[in-house]
Amino acid sequence: MENEEKLQPTCAKCVGVWQKSGTTNCWSGDPATAPPRPGNCPAETSPAVIRESFARYTDDSEDARLAFVAAQVEGLCYQPVPGSDAVNARWTRVEDTVALAKLMGWKKIGIATCIGLLYEAEQLTAILKAQGLEPLSVCCKAGSIDKLELGLAEQDKVRPGTFEPACNPIAQAELCNAAGTDMNLIVGLCVGHDMLFNKYSNAPVSTLVCKDRVTGHNPVSVLYGQNFYYKRLQKQAVIMPEKV
């Protein structure tokens, strides 16, 4: 078990190296002077996986084209600062998404939206249309089927004693499939529902909005708040109701 753990990648730990020197082994201006690889670095423990995976980007497949265009978009979303080696980010995630779709030649864009973000989905629809794309949107509650049909007990609802429709991410995916979407975007689907949508979508999927009901759909704020507000997440277990 101990040997297995040593082989598992823990790239997050390289943050210490980054904070100390501003570089890591895998991102260094001069590989000859790069910091050494940690013992469980994937490049050290699984070089064949890395090279064989990368080879898939160098053929004439759709995966290779997507990897190429994604790298193009990554470069386009920065702009150099004249007279400096610094660069500034200039594009939002929405702009990245539009650029990727256009460079890939994708036209029809599916939007799998949470019912709580219909307004945001409509704003996204307006932007995509203005950019010459063809968006369609499917709500998570489409069909309005009672949650009780999932086998949930009444007390498992958000508001027991009231009608609550179940989310249906597989239907969202199948409706996008039937429409022949070229790319699908997730706008605020719940954890788990997003997994099912990804699993059943025929088209490539990107998450534009990651649901977080507390932080205004900005879950990374929890990671920024580890020194104070969300330190509890490293000190105590997430409290689960006894009924679960």
N, C-alpha and C positions, 0 to 999 in steps of 0.2 A: 504493500500500500504506500509506504514511504517513497519507494522508487517511482511509483506511478505518479505521485504528486510532484516529484522533481521534474518529470517530463511534461507536465501540464504547463502551458504558457501562462505567465503572469506579467504581461507587458505593462500593466498599470504601474508596477513597481518601479519602472524606469523613470517615473516622474521625478524621483530623487536625483537621478543622474542629470535629467533635463534642467532641473532647478539649479543645480550646481554649476553646470558647464554650458547650458544653452544648446545642448546637442545630445544625441544618443547614438548608439552604433548604427541604427538603421536610418538615421537622418543626420548626416554630417557633411560639411563642405569638403572635407578631405578624408576619405576612408582610411588613409594611412595613419591619421592621427585621431581617429574616432575612439570614443571610450570602448572598452572591451565589452563583449557580449556577456550578459548574465548566464549562469549555467543552464537555465531552462529557457533560453531564448529560442523561439521557433526556428530561427535560421540555423541554430546549432543542433537542435533535437529532431527537426523534421525538414531538412533541406529538400528532400525529394518531393514532399507535398507542395512546398512553395514553388519549386521550379516547374513541376508538372501542372500545377494550377495556372501559373503564369503563361505556360505554353498555350493555354486555351485562348489567350488574348491575342495570339499572333497568327491565327489561321484566318479563314474567310467566313467564320461563323457569325451569327447575330450577337452572340456573347462578346466576341472580339470587337465587333463594331460598337457595341454599347460601352465597353471598357474604354475604347479610343475616344468616343464622343464625351464620356464622363470626364476623362482627363482633359479634353479640350475645354469643357465648361469650367472645370476647376481653374484653369489658367485664365480664362476670360473674366472670371468674377473678381480678379484682382487687377489693380493698375499700379504701375511703378510710380514712385515719387521722384521727380526730376532732381538730379544731382545727389541722389542717395541710393543705397541698396535696399531701402525699405519699400514695402508694397502696402497698399491700402485695399481692403475689401470694398467693393462698390455695388455688388448685387445682393439682393435678398434671396431667400429660399424660393420665393415665388418666381423671381426672375431667372434663377438657376433652372427651375423646372420648365419654364417656357423655352429657354434656350436649348435645353436638352431635347425637348419634344421637337422643336423645329429642326435641329441638326440631325436628329434621327429620322426625320421625315414623317413623324407621327402626327396625325390630324385629329382623330376622335379620342377625346379624353374623358374617361369615366371618373366620377366623383362619388366615393362611398362616404356618405356623411352621417354623423350622429344627428338625431333630431334636435339636440340642443345647440347645434351649430348650423342651422338652416340659413341664418342670416349670413354667416361667414361663407357658406357654400355658394350662396347667391352672389356675393361680392366676388368670389373666385370665378364663378361662371362669367360674370361681366368682364373680368380681366382677360380670361382665356378667349372669349369671343372677340374682344378688342385686339387681341394678338393674332387673330386669324385662325384660331383653333375651333374645334367643334365639341364643346363640353356637354355632358349629360350627367345628371345627378340622381342617386338612389338613396333614399332614407333608410336608416337601420330598422325602423319600425314598420316598413312597408308591409301591408297585409293585415296589420293590427291583430295578431294572434295572441291570445291570453298567455301570460307567463306560466299559468298553472298547467298548461299542456306540456311544459318542459318537465313536470314532476315536482316543481317547487311547492313548498307549503305556503299558505297565505302569509305567515309571519316572515317569510323570506323576501317579500316585496319591499320596495322602498316605502310605500304607504299601504300597509295592510288594510284590507277591507275595501280597497278601491280597485278598479280595473287598471291593469298595467300590461301593455303589449310587450312581447318579447322582442329582443333584437334578432335579426335574421341575416347575418353576414353572408351565409352561403347563398341566399337569394340575391343579395346585393351583387355578389360575384357573378352569379349565373345571368342576371339581367344585363350586366356589363358584357358578359361573354356573348349573349344573344345579340347585343347591339354591335358587336365586332369592334370594341374599343381597342385602340393601339397601346394605350397606357392608362393605368388607373391610379387615382390619388386617394389616399385615406385622409379624411377630415374628421378627426376626433372620435374614432371608434374606440370602444372600451378595450382594455387588456383582455385578450382571449378572443374577442370578436374580431380584432384585427388579424389575429393568427389564422382564424378560419377564412377570412376574406382572402388573405394572401395565399392560403392553401388551394382555394378553389378558383382563383382568378387565372384566366388563360393569358391575359396580358401582363407585362411587367408592372409591379406595384411600387409606389413610393409614398411614404408618409409625409404629408405636408403639415398636418396638425396632429400632435401627440396629446391625447387627452390627459389632463390633470385638473380635476375639478377645483382643487384648492388654490393652485398657483396661476390660474388663468391660462392653463394649457402651456405651461413653461416648466416642465418637470426638472430641467437642469438646475433650476433655482434651489431645489432641495440639496443638490450637491454643493452649490456655492455656500449654503447656509450651515454646513457641517460644524463650523466652529461655535455656533450659537443656537440658532432656532431649531435646527434639525439634528442636533447632536444626539438627541434621544435615540435616533435610528441605529446608532452604534452602541448604545448603552442598554437598551431594553427591547424585548421582542415586540413586534407589532401585535397589538391586542386583538385576538380573534374571539368572536362570540362563541359561547359554549355549544350553540346549536349547529355550528358549521362543522 
